[in-house]
Structure formats: C-alpha cells, structure tokens
Amino acid sequence: MRTKLILAIIATVMSVGGTGVWFLVSERQAAQVRREKFFGSTKEYPTSGGEKVKIEW
C-alpha cells in the first residue's frame, strides 16, 4: 500500500513537472517570436499580390 502511494506521488510530480517544462519552453519560443517581430531589422511589408517585399530608402 505504501509503495503504491509513493509511486502515485512520483507519477503526479513528474506529470506536473513535465507540463510546467512544456509551458516554459513554449512561452520562451513565443516571446522570442514577439521580440523578433518588434526589434527585427528587416521589416517586411505585404503587397496586394500576397508577396512580401523589403522597402529600401
């Protein structure tokens, strides 16, 4: 009985930990994408044809 309880606790901790790690990784990737869009040096502007062109001044 005690062994089953310990195994259940370990399984619960591992599943919660795995979910937390997955959330942190996905949030870090989303933050990197937002950062690249905001600070990106090559801004792309869509045209009417759906193509993206870089405007040079």
DAMO-V745942 format. One record per helix or strand of 2 or more residues. SS is the DSSP state (hx for helix, st for strand). FROM is the first residue (numbers start at 1). LEN is the number of residues. Records with the same first field share a line. If there is no record, write none. Layout:
SS = FROM-LEN  FROM-LEN
//
This chain:
hx = 2-38
st = 45-2  52-2
//
